[in-house]
Amino acid sequence: MNDPSVMSLTMDFLDLMPGQRILDVGAGTGTVLENALSACPSLARCVAVDLSQPMLTTIRDLRIHRAVQDAHELSFPDASFELAICRQVLHYLEDIDRCLGEINRVLAQRGSVVIGQITPFNEKDELWWKQILSARQPLRQHFLTLNDIVTMLLRHSFVVVRVSQIRAKESLNSWLGRYQDSQEQVDAVRMLHVSAPVEYQDIHRFREINGDLVFDNCWTFIRACKSSYFDV
């Protein structure tokens, strides 16, 4: 289930301007950059970076440059972009600090980064949320909260200028069908939802629709500028 509110808020946080050079780290199929170019066709260079060549090859917009690169070691010169986007990728990285350091390096003096990440709503749902994601995404390296992300950004001399969290609908059937998981893994994730504490179900607003379990995820968006953005 693709909740349109997520992409809408992504575009709002990007605050696109003509002539901007944009880097999407962990771009996947390039959906964010395609939407960005649709919203602002006069953007300058748009680069999609991902470790997966097959995912990058699905990008059809010829205005998007594709680069198979490791987010821990970007090949671009210093100050190559005005804007970077990192959406739903930080949790897969071995060393988030190294990635954020690289993003800081390739951003221009007045550059900004926008991070979009599914997080727990609060400490009340965090533990069960971690159990579900551990079963669903065994390759996940981190279970990030809003505070975790802000702390890391500050550590790399970013200044957080905007934060927003929204509810986005997700279908359990759609979520489980998105990847090629073993039946054992699918069953484990379903059981964790069925047996979820009442408080967790209430926070995530569980409801059954046409035999499918629909629930809310918490999408956290953060926009941060380089500290040099404010230099005279």
Secondary structure by P-SEA (a helix, b strand, c coil): cccaaaaaaaaaaaccccbbbbbbcccccaaaaaaaaaacccccbbbbbcccaaaaaacccccbbbbbccccccccccccccbbbbcccccccccaaaaaaaaaaaccccbbbbbbbbccccccaaaaaaaaaaaacccccccccaaaaaaaaaaacccccbbbbbbbbbbaaaaaacccccaaaaaaaaaaaaaccaaaaaaacccccccbbbbbbbbbbbbbcccccccc
